[in-house]
Each structure stands twice: as C-alpha cells, then as structure tokens.
Amino acid sequence: MKKTIALILFILTLFVSTLSFAAGASVTQTVTVFPGGMVQIKFICTGDDGTGAIPNTAISTANMKTILGSHYLDQVRAYPTAGGTAPDAADVFILDANGEDYLGSADGGTTANKGANLIHATLPKSTGPYSYNMGSYWFFPVTNTLTLKVSNQATASANYTIELTFVK
C-alpha cells in the first residue's frame, strides 16, 4: 500500500511539474558588440500564457564574459516586440548578485523606481541606471552577474524586448 501511494505521489509530482513548465513563458538573449566597445544585450520576452509573467533571467555566462569587469550599464530600454501581443505597463528591475537594483528601487526589486512602468503597451521607453542611495543617475560598473526581473506584467503571452546597453 505504501508503495502504491508513493508511486501515485511520484506520478502526480511529475504531472504538476510538467504543467508548471508548459505555460510558454520564454526569454531569449542576444548580444551585439559594436565598434568602440559598446555592448547591447537584448532580452526577447514572451509572457506566460496564463499569468503573463516571465522568470527572473540572469545574463548568460557567455554574455557576462563580454562585459564583466570592463563595462558600465548605460541604458535600459523596453518596447513591445513588433508583431506580437502588446504587454501591460510593467516594472523592470536589473538586479546584481547582491540584490541591488541598478534602476533604483529601494528594496532590491519589489518597488520600482526608474524602472516603474518602463514597459509600455505601445511605446518604447528608456532610462539610465539610478542609485537610490545617492539619489542620482549613476553608471554602475559590472562586477557580478546581472538579472532581469519584470513585475506587474499580466497580459497572457505578451511579447516585449528589453535592451541593456553597456559602455566602457
């Protein structure tokens, strides 16, 4: 009897985990290195087909090698992906490995500051990095892995792109 219950629980666990990954959220990264050293990393996002959410996504190891220790975050730009489903107005956070938000939230990515409503349903929007503690725009040196976080985007299967531009 215990083996039967354990088997049923195991099968249910597999079924539930399969459902949680079947939602269709995806984030794809591309990198472009420009002459002069400017680097642009694009996150091409498709929200979950139920909640519209995407997973927090770290810049890949290969892309981090391009910017780590040699570049500063200069600009974050967000816009609806052409031909896709328009997103809700949503908040963007760029978090370092210590939880600091390079767009200025005071609480490590819960309440947006300069990233508030950076995603718009029809328009491209951009901002520079911002230090909450300094109360000013600030070019953060890239010294550890950065992670993209998006909050409050609830349109199912929404398509949007977020570009991070880094300079030397």
N, C-alpha and C positions, 0 to 999 in steps of 0.2 A: 504494500500500500504506500509506504514512504517513497519507494522508487517511482511509483506512478505519479504521485503528487510532485515529486522533484522533476520528473520528465515534463509534466504539464506546465510547471512554473518556468522551466527552461524554454519550452516552445513559446510560451506567452512572452517571455523576455525577448526572444528573437523577433517575434511579431511586432511588439511595441517599438523596439529599436529600429526595425525596418520602417515603420510608419513615421518615426521622427526624422528619418533621413530622406523620406520620399517627398517632402514638401516642396522641393525645387529651388530653394534659395542657393544662389551661387555668387561668388566674387572671383573674377579673373584679373590677374595683374599683368601689365605690360610695362616695359621700361624703354625710354628713349634717352640716349646720351647725345647731347648737342655739342658742336664745336665750342671750345671755350670752357667746357666743364659743366655746363648746366645739365641737370638730370631731371626727367619727368617720369614719375611712376603713376600709372593710371590704374584705378580700381573700377572695373566694369561690373556693375552690380545688378542682380535680379533678385527682388524680394521673394520671400516665401509665398507660396500660392494660397496660404490661409491667412497668415498674420502680416505679411509684408516685410517681416524682419530679415536681416542678414546676420550671419555670425560675425563676431569681432574677428578681424583679419589682420594678422601681422604681415609686415612687408617680408617677402620671402628671403631666405638666406642668400640666394644669388643676387637679388636686388639690393640687399643690405650691404653686400661687399662693394657695390658701386658707390655708396655714399658714406659708409661708416668711417668716422674719424676725419673726413675730408670735406664734408659739405654741411650747409646750414639749410634748415627749412625756410623757404622764402615766401611761398604762396600755397593756399589750398583753394581749389576751385571745384564747384559742383554744378552739374546740369543734367537735365533729363536726357537719356540716350535717344538719339534720333530713331524714329520708327517704333519706339517701344511704348509701354504703358506709363503714363505720367505718374510720378510719385506724389505723395503728400509733402507739405512743408515738413522738414525734419532736421534734426540736430546732428552735427558732425563733431567728433572728438578725435584728436590724434594723440594717443597716449604713449608715453615712453615706458620702459620696463619698470620704472619706479611708480607708475600710475599718474605722473604729471601730465596734464592736458596741455598740449602746445597751442591750443586755441583759447586757453584762459579760463576754463571752468575752475571754480574754487574748490571743488570736491572730487577731483580725479575722474571726471567723466559721467557725472549724474546730472548736473545742471549746466547747460551750455552757456558760454559767454559769447565770444566772437563766432563760434560755430552754430549758434542758435539760428534755426531756420535757414541754414546755408543751402540746404536742398530745397528747391522751389519747383512747383509743378510745370512751369513753362520757361523760366528764365535761367540763364547761367548766373551764378553769384560767386564771389571770391572774397577772401580775406587773407590778411597776413597773420603770422603767428603772434600770439599775445601772452604776456606774462601777467597772471592775476596778481602775484605778489608785488611786482614792480609797477603795475597799473599802466603799462605801456606796451606798444608793439616791440617785439624782440625776436631777433634771428637766433633760434635755438641750434647749437651745434648738434649733429647727430652722433651720439656717443653710445647708444644702445638701440635695440630693436624697437621700432615704432609700430603701433597697432591702430588700425582704423576701427572706430566704433560709430554706429549710427543708431539714434534713438528717435522714437515717435513717428516712424515711417510705417503706416498701416495699410497702404494700398496693396492688395494682393498682386503679386507678380510684377511690381513696379520695376522700371528699368531706369537707372541713372548711373552717371560716371562721376568719379571723384578723382581729381588730378592733384598730386603733390609735386611741387616744383622745388628743387634743391639747387643751391648755388655754392660755389667755392668761396 
